[in-house]
């Protein structure tokens, strides 16, 4: 990344004036530290994708339950993001940032020591609880210390997520093939220690917060957790039992999910200090931004995380080759999100969202088709994931800035809302896809139909982008 390198050297060669370093802090190094943390949590959301087949075999479980290692991670994020955002505002972005890294390291060790799928799922939730504090606190640090350059640097967050998504599956394939699956978690520990040392040295101490601290809405979080877990279990039960649609277990689980989601929305409107302000969810401007992030970011990322499993089961690719499929995706996303971050003041938000959304729909649809024009399965799938990377890279900076620029003073909370929406999208995509795959007699055909369905959803929801607030220039 040219921007990061030149910024670290405190020179202005090759970057815009908006990215010039602040002389009061080593801003390039601060961004480098934050970027490592963002890479860490992204790598761990994708590194498991390559190991799904191995985990299914070595832990003697089904596709649905092994899929929980992905959805449990997303669930932990959803549960903790609103709480960590408030903690970040109340106690300081630096404190929450470093505390989250420490929790993430401990949880990674426990994930590697897991002896069955159920223990691993619980530890993945614990791991996500640590990781969830990183995005809101990192966003708060950028907004506080990067001032007029914050739009560009927040846009570059997308590059970090893309690099992590690219590196994760490769590491996963290497560890599974040449070592053992626990090392996909153990590798986090030295990285966490390095980030803690850098943060301790480089990130300014939090200012004293004398304002009244907001109360934590634990009741709302309990409703959210109950709704998501019961919905996930209903999907898993449906996929693993014949004629389960009328089963009391399924009906009770689905009923609890629907009821608690209904109670949750009522609770958010009535309680004095909800874990998320309702206006940040469906208020003017915010509602459209959140839907775009759920569908075009969260659901696409969830579908993409299942590509390695698809490549192994349908085309017989090795774990390493299935992991490297996402390299083109990551490279395209990094390059495009970096470029779009630099020029976001000129492009505005809607044009990149429209263009990126169409490209994503094409890339997802191509995954479902058999290789054409005499290309190998590896090349065909890599081409499809490359298009997904292009689409995601084009959309990412606009999707990130469109919400935060509506209320910059609430940057940590809004970053949590965006991440929460993306995680809900991932949970939905993965839970539905794995349930359909497990319950089908032809798993490969079922997964290809999942991709076709998602492509159709992306096309028919494009009009939502017209409701996203437009902005050009600084905010």
C-alpha positions in Angstrom: 0.0 0.0 0.0 1.7 3.1 -1.2 -0.3 5.4 1.0 0.7 3.6 4.2 4.4 3.4 3.2 4.8 7.0 2.3 2.9 8.1 5.3 5.1 6.0 7.6 8.1 7.8 6.1 6.5 11.2 6.7 6.9 12.2 3.1 4.3 13.5 0.7 5.4 11.7 -2.4 2.6 9.9 -4.2 -0.3 10.8 -1.9 -2.8 13.6 -1.8 -2.5 16.6 0.5 -5.4 15.2 2.6 -3.2 12.4 3.8 -0.4 14.5 5.1 0.8 13.4 8.6 -0.1 15.4 11.8 3.1 16.6 13.3 1.7 16.2 16.9 1.6 12.4 16.7 3.2 9.7 14.5 0.0 9.3 12.6 1.4 6.9 10.0 2.6 4.5 12.7 -0.7 4.8 14.6 -2.6 3.9 11.5 -0.1 1.0 11.0 -0.9 -0.3 14.5 -4.6 0.0 14.0 -4.3 -1.7 10.6 -2.5 -4.7 12.1 -5.4 -5.1 14.5 -8.0 -4.9 11.8 -6.0 -7.4 9.8 -6.0 -9.7 12.8 -9.7 -9.9 13.3 -10.4 -10.2 9.6 -7.8 -13.0 9.1 -9.5 -15.0 11.9 -12.9 -14.6 10.3 -11.6 -16.1 7.0 -8.8 -18.4 8.1 -11.3 -20.9 9.3 -13.0 -21.0 5.9 -10.2 -23.1 4.4 -10.3 -25.4 7.4 -14.0 -26.2 7.3 -13.5 -29.6 5.6 -10.7 -30.6 8.0 -12.7 -29.5 11.0 -15.7 -31.5 9.8 -13.5 -34.6 9.5 -11.3 -34.3 12.6 -14.1 -33.1 15.0 -16.6 -35.6 13.5 -19.4 -33.2 12.8 -21.7 -32.0 10.0 -21.5 -29.1 7.6 -24.1 -27.2 9.6 -22.3 -27.5 12.9 -18.9 -26.7 11.4 -20.5 -23.7 9.8 -21.2 -22.5 13.3 -17.4 -21.8 13.7 -18.0 -19.0 11.2 -21.5 -17.8 12.5 -20.5 -18.1 16.1 -17.6 -15.6 15.4 -20.1 -13.3 13.8 -22.6 -13.8 16.6 -20.0 -12.8 19.2 -19.3 -9.6 17.2 -23.0 -8.8 17.0 -23.5 -9.3 20.7 -20.4 -7.3 21.8 -20.2 -4.5 19.2 -22.8 -2.2 20.7 -21.4 -2.8 24.2 -17.8 -2.2 23.1 -18.8 1.0 21.3 -20.2 2.4 24.6 -17.2 1.2 26.5 -15.0 2.9 24.0 -16.9 6.2 24.4 -17.1 5.9 28.2 -13.6 4.7 29.1 -11.5 5.7 26.2 -10.7 4.4 22.7 -7.1 3.4 23.6 -8.1 1.4 26.7 -10.8 -0.6 24.9 -8.5 -1.1 21.9 -5.8 -2.7 24.0 -8.2 -4.6 26.2 -9.8 -6.1 23.2 -6.5 -7.3 21.8 -5.7 -9.0 25.1 -9.0 -10.8 25.2 -8.6 -11.9 21.6 -5.2 -13.4 22.4 -6.5 -15.5 25.3 -9.5 -16.7 23.3 -7.3 -17.7 20.4 -5.3 -19.9 22.7 -8.5 -21.6 24.0 -9.8 -22.1 20.5 -6.6 -24.0 19.6 -7.0 -26.2 22.7 -10.6 -27.1 21.9 -11.3 -30.9 21.7 -14.8 -30.9 20.1 -16.9 -28.7 17.9 -19.1 -27.4 20.7 -16.1 -26.2 22.8 -14.7 -24.6 19.6 -17.9 -22.8 18.9 -18.0 -21.3 22.4 -14.4 -20.2 22.3 -15.0 -18.6 18.9 -17.8 -16.5 20.5 -15.3 -15.5 23.2 -12.7 -14.7 20.6 -15.2 -12.5 18.7 -16.0 -10.7 22.0 -12.4 -9.5 22.0 -12.3 -8.7 18.4 -15.6 -6.7 18.5 -14.0 -4.0 20.5 -11.3 -3.2 17.9 -13.4 -1.7 15.1 -15.3 0.9 17.2 -12.3 2.0 19.2 -10.1 2.1 16.1 -12.7 4.3 14.3 -12.8 6.6 17.3 -9.1 6.9 17.3 -9.1 7.8 13.6 -11.8 10.4 14.0 -10.1 12.0 17.1 -6.6 12.2 15.8 -6.8 12.3 12.0 -9.2 15.3 11.7 -9.6 16.5 8.1 -8.1 13.3 6.7 -10.5 11.0 8.5 -12.6 10.3 5.4 -9.6 8.9 3.5 -8.2 6.9 6.4 -11.6 5.4 7.3 -12.0 4.5 3.6 -8.7 2.7 3.9 -10.1 0.4 6.6 -11.7 -1.5 3.7 -8.2 -2.3 2.4 -7.2 -3.8 5.7 -10.3 -6.0 5.7 -9.5 -7.1 2.1 -5.9 -7.9 2.9 -7.0 -10.0 5.9 -9.6 -11.8 3.8 -6.9 -12.6 1.3 -4.3 -13.7 3.7 -6.6 -15.8 6.0 -7.5 -18.6 3.6 -3.9 -19.0 2.5 -2.7 -19.4 6.0 -5.6 -21.7 6.7 -4.6 -23.9 3.8 -1.0 -24.0 4.8 -1.6 -24.8 8.4 -4.2 -27.5 7.6 -2.0 -29.1 5.0 1.5 -28.9 6.6 0.7 -28.6 10.3 -2.6 -29.0 12.2 -5.8 -26.9 12.5 -5.1 -25.5 16.0 -2.3 -23.4 14.5 -4.9 -21.3 12.7 -5.6 -19.9 16.1 -2.2 -20.1 17.8 -0.7 -17.8 15.1 -2.7 -14.9 16.6 -0.9 -14.9 19.9 2.5 -13.3 18.8 0.6 -10.9 16.6 -1.5 -9.7 19.5 1.6 -9.2 21.6 3.2 -7.1 18.9 0.1 -4.9 18.5 -0.1 -4.4 22.3 3.5 -3.2 22.4 3.0 -0.8 19.5 -0.2 0.6 20.9 1.4 1.1 24.3 4.2 3.0 22.7 2.5 4.9 19.9 -1.2 5.6 20.6 -1.7 8.7 22.9 -3.3 8.1 26.2 -7.0 8.7 26.5 -8.1 12.1 27.8 -9.9 12.2 31.1 -13.6 11.8 30.4 -15.6 13.9 32.9 -18.9 13.5 31.1 -21.8 11.4 32.4 -21.3 7.8 31.3 -24.2 6.1 29.5 -25.8 3.0 31.1 -25.3 -0.3 29.5 -28.4 -1.9 28.0 -27.9 -5.5 29.0 -31.6 -6.4 28.6 -31.5 -5.3 25.0 -28.3 -7.3 24.4 -30.0 -10.4 26.0 -33.0 -10.1 23.6 -30.6 -9.8 20.6 -28.5 -12.8 21.7 -31.6 -14.9 22.3 -33.1 -14.0 18.9 -30.0 -14.7 16.9 -29.1 -18.0 18.7 -32.6 -19.4 18.5 -32.8 -18.5 14.8 -29.4 -20.1 14.1 -30.4 -23.3 15.9 -33.7 -23.4 14.1 -31.9 -23.3 10.7 -29.4 -26.0 11.9 -32.2 -28.3 13.2 -34.2 -27.9 10.0 -31.2 -28.9 7.9 -30.3 -32.1 9.9 -33.8 -33.6 10.4 -36.3 -34.8 7.9 -39.8 -33.4 8.1 -38.5 -30.9 10.7 -40.6 -28.0 9.4 -43.5 -29.1 11.7 -41.3 -30.4 14.5 -42.0 -28.9 17.9 -38.3 -28.2 18.3 -38.1 -26.2 15.1 -41.3 -24.4 15.7 -40.3 -23.4 19.3 -36.9 -22.2 18.2 -38.3 -20.2 15.3 -41.1 -18.8 17.4 -38.6 -17.6 20.1 -36.5 -15.9 17.4 -39.5 -14.1 15.9 -40.9 -13.1 19.4 -37.6 -11.8 20.8 -36.8 -9.8 17.7 -40.2 -8.2 18.0 -39.6 -7.5 21.7 -36.2 -6.1 20.9 -37.5 -3.5 18.5 -40.1 -2.4 21.0 -37.5 -2.3 23.7 -35.1 -0.1 21.7 -37.9 2.5 21.2 -39.0 2.6 24.9 -35.8 2.2 27.0 -34.0 5.4 28.0 -30.5 4.3 27.0 -30.7 1.5 24.4 -27.6 -0.3 23.3 -28.2 1.2 19.8 -30.1 4.4 19.2 -33.1 3.5 16.9 -32.3 6.4 14.6 -28.9 4.8 13.9 -30.7 1.7 12.7 -33.7 2.9 10.6 -33.5 6.8 10.9 -33.4 9.1 7.9 -30.3 8.2 5.8 -29.1 5.5 8.3 -31.7 2.9 7.3 -30.6 2.8 3.6 -26.9 2.8 4.5 -27.4 -0.1 6.9 -29.4 -2.2 4.4 -26.6 -1.7 1.8 -24.0 -2.8 4.3 -26.0 -5.8 5.4 -26.7 -7.1 1.9 -23.8 -5.9 -0.2 -21.1 -6.3 2.4 -22.2 -8.8 5.1 -24.1 -11.3 2.9 -21.5 -11.2 0.2 -18.7 -11.7 2.7 -20.6 -14.6 4.2 -21.1 -16.2 0.8 -17.5 -15.7 -0.1 -16.2 -17.4 3.0 -17.9 -20.6 1.8 -16.1 -20.6 -1.6 -13.1 -22.7 -0.4 -15.6 -25.4 0.8 -17.4 -25.2 -2.5 -14.1 -25.5 -4.4 -13.1 -28.6 -2.4 -16.4 -30.4 -2.6 -17.6 -29.6 -6.1 -14.3 -29.5 -8.0 -11.9 -31.5 -5.8 -9.4 -28.7 -5.3 -6.8 -29.1 -2.5 -7.0 -27.0 0.7 -4.1 -24.8 -0.4 -5.6 -24.1 -3.8 -9.0 -23.5 -2.4 -7.5 -21.0 0.0 -5.5 -19.2 -2.7 -8.7 -18.6 -4.7 -9.3 -15.6 -2.5 -6.0 -14.0 -3.3 -7.3 -12.3 -6.4 -10.3 -11.2 -4.4 -8.1 -9.6 -1.8 -5.7 -7.9 -4.2 -8.6 -6.4 -6.3 -10.3 -5.2 -3.1 -7.2 -3.6 -1.7 -6.3 -1.7 -4.8 -9.8 -0.5 -5.6 -10.7 0.5 -2.0 -7.4 2.4 -1.7 -8.1 4.3 -5.0 -11.7 5.0 -4.1 -10.6 6.2 -0.6 -8.3 8.8 -2.2 -11.0 10.0 -4.6 -14.1 9.7 -2.5 -14.5 13.4 -2.2 -14.9 13.6 -5.9 -17.0 10.5 -6.6 -19.4 10.8 -3.7 -21.2 7.7 -2.4 -23.9 6.6 -4.8 -22.0 6.1 -8.0 -19.4 3.7 -6.4 -22.2 1.9 -4.6 -24.2 1.4 -7.9 -21.1 0.3 -9.9 -19.8 -2.0 -7.1 -23.2 -3.6 -6.5 -23.6 -4.6 -10.2 -20.1 -6.0 -10.3 -20.8 -8.1 -7.1 -24.0 -9.5 -8.6 -22.1 -10.6 -11.7 -19.3 -12.2 -9.7 -21.7 -14.1 -7.4 -23.7 -15.4 -10.4 -20.5 -16.7 -12.2 -19.7 -18.8 -9.1 -22.8 -20.9 -9.8 -21.9 -21.6 -13.4 -19.6 -24.4 -14.6 -16.3 -23.2 -16.1 -16.6 -21.8 -19.6 -14.3 -21.2 -22.6 -12.1 -24.1 -21.7 -10.9 -22.6 -18.5 -10.0 -24.8 -15.5 -12.2 -24.8 -12.4 -9.4 -23.0 -10.4 -9.1 -20.1 -13.0 -12.9 -19.8 -13.3 -13.4 -19.5 -9.6 -10.5 -17.2 -9.2 -11.9 -14.9 -11.9 -15.3 -14.9 -10.1 -13.7 -14.0 -6.8 -11.6 -11.3 -8.5 -14.8 -9.6 -9.6 -16.2 -9.9 -6.1 -13.0 -8.1 -4.8 -13.4 -5.4 -7.4 -17.0 -4.8 -6.4 -16.3 -4.8 -2.7 -13.3 -2.5 -3.1 -15.3 0.0 -5.1 -18.2 0.0 -2.6 -16.3 -0.2 0.7 -15.1 3.4 1.3 -18.5 4.8 0.3 -20.4 2.4 2.5 -18.2 3.1 5.5 -18.3 6.9 5.2 -21.9 7.3 4.2 -23.2 6.6 7.7 -20.4 8.1 9.9 -20.5 11.4 8.1 -24.1 11.8 9.2 -23.0 12.0 12.9 -19.1 12.1 13.2 -19.4 12.7 17.0 -20.9 9.2 17.2 -18.2 7.6 15.1 -17.6 4.6 17.5 -21.3 3.8 17.8 -21.8 4.1 14.1 -18.8 1.9 13.3 -20.4 -0.6 15.7 -23.7 -0.3 13.9 -22.0 -0.9 10.5 -20.0 -3.9 11.8 -23.1 -5.3 13.5 -25.1 -5.1 10.2 -22.3 -6.8 8.3 -22.1 -9.5 10.9 -25.8 -10.1 10.8 -25.6 -10.3 7.0 -22.8 -12.9 7.3 -24.7 -14.9 9.9 -27.8 -14.9 7.7 -25.9 -15.9 4.5 -23.8 -18.7 6.2 -26.7 -20.1 8.3 -29.1 -20.2 5.3 -26.5 -21.6 2.9 -25.2 -24.3 5.3 -28.7 -25.3 6.2 -29.7 -25.7 2.5 -26.4 -27.5 1.7 -26.8 -30.0 4.6 -30.5 -30.7 3.8 -29.9 -31.3 0.1 -29.1 -34.6 -1.6 -26.9 -32.7 -4.0 -24.8 -30.3 -1.8 -22.9 -28.9 -4.8 -26.0 -28.0 -6.8 -27.6 -26.6 -3.6 -24.7 -24.3 -3.0 -24.6 -23.1 -6.6 -28.3 -22.2 -6.3 -27.5 -20.3 -3.1 -25.2 -18.1 -5.2 -27.8 -17.6 -7.9 -30.3 -16.6 -5.2 -27.9 -14.1 -3.7 -27.1 -12.6 -7.2 -30.8 -12.0 -7.8 -31.1 -10.4 -4.3 -28.3 -8.0 -5.1 -29.9 -6.9 -8.4 -33.4 -6.3 -7.0 -32.1 -4.3 -4.0 -30.1 -1.9 -6.1 -32.8 0.8 -5.8 -32.0 1.1 -2.1 -28.8 2.9 -3.0 -30.8 5.9 -4.3 -31.8 6.5 -0.6 -28.2 6.7 0.6 -27.3 10.3 1.5 -25.0 11.8 -1.0 -21.9 13.8 -0.1 -18.9 15.2 -2.0 -16.0 17.0 -0.4 -15.0 17.0 3.2 -17.4 16.3 6.1 
